[in-house]
Amino acid sequence: MSELFLTVLNMSLTASYVIIFVIFIRLLLKRAPKVISYALWGIVAFRLIIPFSFESMFSLMPRNTSTVLIPHDIIYQQSPQINSGIEVIDLFVSQSFPVQIVGASANPLQVYVVIGAYIWAIGITALLVYSFVSILFLKRQLKSAQLIENNIFEAKNLKTPFVLGLIRPKIYLPDELNATERSYILLHEQTHIYRNDHIIKVFAFLILSIHWFNPLVWIAFMLMSKDMELSCDERVLKQMNNEDIKKPYANSLLSLATGKHILNGSPLAFGEGSVKGRIKNVLNYKKPRFWVIVFSIILVLVVGIGLLSNPIVKYGNDSMNVQTQGPYSMVFLNPFYSTTREAFISARQENEYQFKEDKFEIVSNIKSESISIINPKYEEEIIGDQIIVMGDMTFDVSKYSIKQGYRVITSDGSDTGYIIYKMDNEIWISHWGWYGGNKDAWWCEYILNLTASSMPKLVTGYIVIEDNLLYLDEVEIIRREDTERIAELEELGENITTPSGYHIYNPDTEKQTFEITNETTYNFVDYSFLFLEDGVADRLYTTMKKEEFILHLNESYSDRPPAQKVPFFIEVRDGKVISITEKIEFTI
């Protein structure tokens, strides 16, 4: 429901701009037929119920309307940002958002969105229930109404006429009207039905119920209702085509001025509100000149196209002009991914990547990853010192001075899940998706470096960790089936035995030293359930916190330094440790 709420919120924000624009245009159309102003509210309705639109060079919308103003993954962002296209608003609103605290049990913004979604749903329910109950109450009051003819009823103690019903609308008139007043008012109500105003009013009320939290939508609803009545009056006057009827028609409206609406909040029964304004409009009504009508129609067409369409936005820049083919290196692999880093990158070394203004393409042996998009959009994202890759897990990019991100969007506005990062002179490609059956978290699956200076290297050996240095005594694991290698070593005088299916060969070589960084990932078996809940079957645990790995070593191994004779699998690049992996088969 949170995702639906954010979608509605985005539509409401976009429509707010349109509402303000329409209100301004109404002021320029004072001398135009009121049906022109009435028609303009259709644009507002479109923006309130349709989450997408077409692009046009004539668009009057802010620059970034083509994108999502409030991204659906904003609740997982380290520094939440909106993208309205108006920099002052973006800065003010974004600074008011609570910042994600790494290690916190929940993102404050995520909690606020969930609470907001429930309040929104409660508001919709309340309005609809109120309307339904009001209709039942009204029908109870109208039981004594007398049928005059066809769908026309007359009721005692009724001070204002109105239309009730959708499929078979009925007209209810006060019984105190004289013949002249009745004829004018009846013609007005029949005009409403002829124009399907009774259906439009219900539709507008349903839209209002969805966007009840937006005060501008309430203002739009009231102004639309006013334009509906004024345009209906003008239609009646035009139909009568007699200047002499304006005064008696106004008198018929005046007879209603002392009355009260039986039901102010019901969309199914609407009466003749704003009688004072209607009388003034009727008395001042003159058949508009031809040039006024032509100008008004042209203005509405221009404004309609301008407000219905989104601006054509050029996404990305020269940094997106990339065409590359392996080898690639692994920057990040989500620990929940079902393969190892070395296997993952090995399967993608032949991938070809092309990011250009007119084309985004990945050619891969993995069919699910092959993609080709013509005329993509590269939507820029603000990148801080940390990238939240899932939940409270972050990836540190503070060492880079240039940090840019571009979300890849299709030409019709769909999110591909791919994000391209420019980190100094490096180009990264990442893929994101929802984790969990209920879409519990927006997470990063992987990040590949397409311009790495060197390939990662996998070494195996005994380790000792001191501060941020890892000392490695390299070993070779020889399995029972490696008969050729066993024969080769036995010729050199080595005694190779494989009682457990393997032999650890530890040649007398110089120890290697590597640097541990904040980006190093630790994968191990949590025997003592230090970090996992008791009962987890495989006990596999992944962390980027060195202190957790050190605690595991101290608790799981009795020798000091711990685990001196247990081989670990180390992935390194440029002298830095990418990952340290403990495998259960070599710890028993």
N, C-alpha and C positions, 0 to 999 in steps of 0.2 A: 504493500500500500504506500510505502514511502516513495517508491519510484513513480507511482501514479500521481502522488501529491506534488512531487517535484516537476512532473510534466505539466500539471495544471498551473503550478506557480509560474513556470516559464511562459505559458500561454497568457496568463493574466498580466505579467509584466510587459510582454510585447503589446498586448491589447491596450494597456494603460496609455502608452504613447499614442496609439490610434485614437483613443477616446478624447484625449486632449486636443489632438489635431482636428477631429470632427467638431468638437465644441467651438473651436476657433473658426472653422469653415462656416458653421451655422450663422455666425455673426455677419459673414459676408453675403449670406443668402437671405437677408431679411426681406428683400423685395421679391424674392423668387417664390414660386409655389411651394407650400410646406411639404408637399409630397417629395420634393428633392431632398430636403433635410431628413425626412423619414427614411428615404432609401439609403442614406449614408450609414445608418445604424446597422445595415446588413454587413458592411465591412467589419464593423466591430464584432458582430456575431461570428463571422468567419474566423477572426483572429482568436476568439475565445474558445472555439471548439475544434479548430484544425491546427495540429501542432507543427505543420510544415507548409511551405508555399513555394512558388516558382520565383526565379530570379529575373530581374529586369534592370536595365540601365536607367529607367525612369523611376525607380523606387524612391520613396520619400522616407523610408525607414532608416534608423541608425545603422552605421557601418556594419556591425557584427550581428545583425538580426538573423543572418543565414546560419549562425552557429547557435548552440544551446547556451542561453544566458546563464543558467545555473546548471553546470554539468552534473550528471547523476552520480558521479564518483566524488563529488565535492566532500562528502562525509568521510572519505578516506584520504583526502589530501592533507599534506603537512601544513601548508599555508593556503586555506581555502580562498578561491578567487572566483568572482563572477565576471561575465564578459558581455556587458550591455552595449559596448561600442561608445559609451560616453565616459571618458576617462575619469572625470571628477566623481561621478556616481560610483564607478567601479572601485576607485581608491577608497572612498568613504565607506562603502558597504563592506568591502573585503577586509578592511582594518577592524571592523566591528565583529567579525567572526572570531570565535574562540579557536586558539591554535591547538592542533593535535599534540598531546604530551606523550612522548615515547615511553612505553611501559605502562601507560594507564590502562585500566581494564576496559574502558570504552571511550570513544571519541565524543566529546561534549556536543559537537554539532550533530553527530549521528543520533544522539539521544533527543536533541531538540527537534530534529526532523521527524522522528518517530512520534513524539508527543504532538507536534504540529499536525501530522497526518491524522491522528485520532481526533483532535479537536475539529479539524476540517470535516471529517466524516460525521461527527456529532452535529455540527452546524447544518450540514445538508439535510440530515435526518430531521432535525428540529423544524426547518422551514417547510419541508414536504409534509410532515405530520400536521403542522399548524394549518397549512393550506387545505389538506384533506378534511380535517376536523371542522374548519370554517365552512367548507362547502356543505358538509352534512348539517351543520347548524343552520345555514342559510336555507337549504331545501326544506328543513323543518318549519321555518318561518313562512315559506311560500306555499304551504299546503292548501291554504285558503284562496290562493290566486285563481281568478276566473279566466277561462279560455275565451278570447274574443273571436279570433279567427286564425286558421292555420297554426303558426308557431308564436302567436302574440297573446300574452297574458296580461291581465290587469290585477293589481294587488292593492289592498287598502293599507294605509299608513306607510306607503312606500314613497320616499321623497326624491328618489333619483332613478331614472331608467337604467337598465343594464342588459347585457347579453349573458346567458348562462348555458354552458354546454359546448361540446366540441363537434361530434358527428352530426347531431341534430340540435343545433343551437336554438334557444328560445329567447324571445324578447319579453322583458317584464317592464310594464309601464305603470306609473302612479295613476290612481283612479281620479285624481283631482284635476287632470289636464282637460282643457277645453278642446274642441274639435281642431282648431287651428294649431294649437301647441302640439297636440297629438300627431298631426300629420307631419309636421316638421321633424319632431323627435323620432317618430317612427321611421321616416326616410333616412335619418342619420344612422339609426341602429341597423337598418337593412343594408345600408352602405358598408357598415363595418363587416357584416356577414358576407356581403358580396366580395369584399376585398380580402376575406379570410383573416381579418384582424384578430378575431377571437382565437384563432389557431396560433398566429404569430405571437400574441401576448402570452399564451401558455408556454410556447417555445422559449420566449425571452425570459420568462420567470424560471424555467428549468436551468437556463444558462446562469441566471443570477444566483440560483441556489448552489451551483457548483463553485461560483466565484464570490460567494457571500463575504469573504474576508477582505475584498478589495473595495474600498469606498468609491472609487471611480466607476466601478461597474454599477453600483447603486445609483449614482448620478446619471449614468448613461441610461439605465432602465427608466428613470423618471422623465428624462428629456425625450426618450423614444416614445413613451406613453403620451407625452404632451404633443409631440409632432404627429403622432397617430391621430389624435383628436382634432388638431387644427387642420390637418390635411383632409380628414373626413368631412369637416365643416365646409371646406373649400370645394370639395367634390359635390356636396349637396347644392351649394350656391351655383356652381357651374352647371349642374344638371337642371336646376330650375331656370337658369338663364334669365333672371328678372331682378333688376336693381331694387325694385320696390319690396322684395321679400327680406332684405337684410334686416330691416328694423323689426318686423314681426318674428323673424327667426331669432334675433337677439333677445327679444322679449320672452320667447319660449325658453331660452337658456336662462334668462333672469329668473324665471319662475322656479328654476331648480337651485338657485343660489343659496336659498335658506335650508336646503336639504342636506343630509349627511349620507355618506356612503354606508350601506349596510355592511359591506365587507371591504376593508381597505387592503387587506393582504392577500386576497385570493386571486389567482391568475385566471380562474375559470369564470369569474363574474366580475366584469369591470364596468364602471359607470362613467359619468361625465365629469371627471376631475378638472380643476383649474377653470371654473366657469368664468371667472373675471377675465382671464387672459383670452378665453375663447370669444367672449362677447366683444372685446376690443378688436380682436382679429377679424370677426365677422363684419363689424361696422366699418373697418378700414379696408375691407377687401375690395380690390379692383382687379379686373382681368389683366394679368401681366402682359406686358408688351412682348412682341415676338423676339426682339433682340435679348430681352431679359431671360426668356426661356432657353434660347440657343446658348447664351453665355453660361447659364446655370448647368445645362446638360454637359457642355464641354468641360466645365470645371469639375463636375461630379465624375466624369469619365477619367479625367487626368488624375484627380485625387484618388479615385477608386483603384486605378492601376498602380499608382504610387504607394498606396497603403496596403494593398493586397499582396504586392510582390516584395521580395527581399532584394537588397542591393547585391550586385555582382561584386564579389570580393576576391581579390587576388591573394591567394594563400602562399606562404612560404617565400623563399628568396633563393639566391644563387647557391646557398648551401645544400639545396635540395637537388642540384644538378649532379647526381652521383650515379655512377655505373661501375660495379665492382664484381669480381669473382674471386673466391677463396685464395689463400687459406684464411680462416677466421679464428678468433679466439673467444673464449667464454668470459663474459664480464660477470654475469649472475645467472644462476639457475635455481629456481624455487625448490627448496628442500622436499616439497611434497610431490615434485615431478617423479615419474615412475622409472627414470633411468639415471645413470651416472653422468657426470659432467663430460668425461672423456668419450662415452658412447654417444651422448647427445651431439657434441661438436663434430665427432667423426662422421656422423650421418649427414651433416650439413656442410661439409667442406667443399662440396661441388656446387652448392647453391649459387645462383646468380641473382644479384640485387640491382634494381634500377629505380632511382627516384628522380623523376624529372617533372617539370611543370605540367606536361601533357600526359604523363604516364607513370604509374607506380606498379612495379612488377617484381615478383619473386618466382624464379624458376627453380624447382626443387624436385628431387626424386621422391620426396614425401608428398603425395598427392594433396593431402589436406592443407599443405602450406603453400602450394602453388597458387598464385593469385595475379591477376592483371586488371588494373583499373585505369580506364581512360579518363582524362581530365579530372584527376583527383584534387582534393583540397587539403592543404597542409595547415591545420589550425594550430597556431602557436600557443604553447603553454609556458607559464612561468615556472622555472626550476630553481629551487632553493639549494641549501647545502645537503639536504636529505631527501631521498625519494622513498616514499612509503611503498614497499613492494607487497605487503600483505599485513593486515591487522596493525600490530605495533612494531613489526619488523621493518627496519629502514635500511637503505643502502646509501653509504656516505659518498658524496661527490664534491666535498668541500675543497679538495685539492685542485679542482679545475677552476680557472679564472673565467672561461667562457662556457656558459651552461645554457643551452637552448633545447627546447623540446617541440616537436611537431606531431600532433595527432593526425593520422591519415583518415580522411573522410571521403566517402564516395561522392560523385557529382549530385546525387539526390539527397545527400545529408546523412547517410548511414555511417555509423562508426565501424571501422574495420577491425579495431582492437590493436592495431599497430601504432607504435610511437617511435619516431626517429629522433635520436638525441645527437646534438653536436656538442662534444666536450673538448674544448681547445681544438686540436687537430684531428681528433678522433670522431668517427661516425659510428653510432650504435643503432641497432635495430632491436626493438623489443616487442613482445606480444603480451597482451593483457586479456583477462577473461574473468568471469564470475566463478568463485569457488563455492562448492556446496550445492546440494539439490535445491535449496531455497534461496540461492544467490546471496549467501551470507556475507561475502566479502569480495571486493574488486581487487584482484591480485595480479602481480607480474609473473608470467610463466618463465620468461628468460630474457636476457639481454646479450646480444652478440656484438663484439667489436669487429667492424668490417675493415678497419685500417690499423690493426695492431702491428707493432713493430716486430714482434716475435711470437712464436707459437708456444702455448703452455706445454710444460714437460711433466710427466708423471714419474715420480721416483718412489721407491719403497725402501724402508729402513727403520732402524731403531732411532728414537728421538729423545732429546732432552731440551726442555724449554727453559730459558732464563730471560726474564724481562720480555723484550719484543724480538728475541732471537731464537731460532730453532736450529739446533745442532743435529745433523743427520748422519748416522752410520749406515750407508747404503747396503742393502742385502738383495739377494735374488731368490725368488721363490720358484723352486723347481718341482713340478708335479710328477706324479708317478708315470704318467703317459709320455713325458718328455724324454723318451729313451735315448735319443741322439745326444741331448745335452748331458744326460747322466753319464753316458759312455765317454763323452769328451772330458768331463771333470774327473772321472775315475782314472783316465789315462794320465791326468796331472797329479794323481796321488790322493785325490779327495775321496773320503768315505761317505757315499750318498745313501741314506736310508730314508724310506718313506712310509713309516708305520701309520701315519695319519693321512696318507695320500699325498703328502708334499714334504719337501726338504728346504730348510732355510739356509742358503749358502751365503756366508758372511766373509767375503774376501778382505784381506788386509789392505784397505784403501784409506786415503785421507778423508777425514770427516768434512762434510759440507755445512755451510752456514747460510741460512735464509732469514729474511725479515718477515715478521708477523705484523699484519696491518689491521686496521679496524674493519677491513672488508673480508678478512679471512673467515671462512666457514668451517665449523667443526661438526663432523658427523660421527656419532659413536653409539654404543649400546649401553643404555642406562640400566645397568644390572640392579642397582640399589634403589631404583625409583626415586632418585634425587629430584628429578624435574618432571617426570611423567606420573600420571595417576596409576596407582596399583591396579594391575589387571590388563594393561596394554600388552598385547600378545608379542609383537616383535621387539619392543623396547627400544626401537631406533629413535634417536633424538638428534635434532639439528639445531645449532645455535651459532650466532656470530659473537658471542660473549666468551672471551678467552678465559675469564675467571671460572665460568661453569665447566669448561673443559678441564682446567687444572684441578678443580674440586673432584671431578669424575676420576681422574688419574689417581689422586691421593686416596680416594675412598675405595677404588677397585683393585689397586695393586699395592702389595706390601713392601716391595723393594724401594730403595731410595737412591737416586731419583727414580720415580715410579715407571713401570712398563719398559725397562731397559731391554728386555728380550722379547718384546711383542712388536711385530712389524706393523707400521702404519703406512698408509698410502697418501703421498703428498703430491699435490698439484702446484707447480710453481711456474712463474713467468717473470723474467727480468729480475731474478733474485728475490722475488717476493712470494710469499705463500698465498695461494688462492684458496686451497682447502686442505684439511687434514681428515682422513677417514679411517676409522677403526672397523675391522671386519671380524665378526664373531667367530668365524671358523679358525682364526689364528690366535684367538685369546684363550681357548680351552686347553 
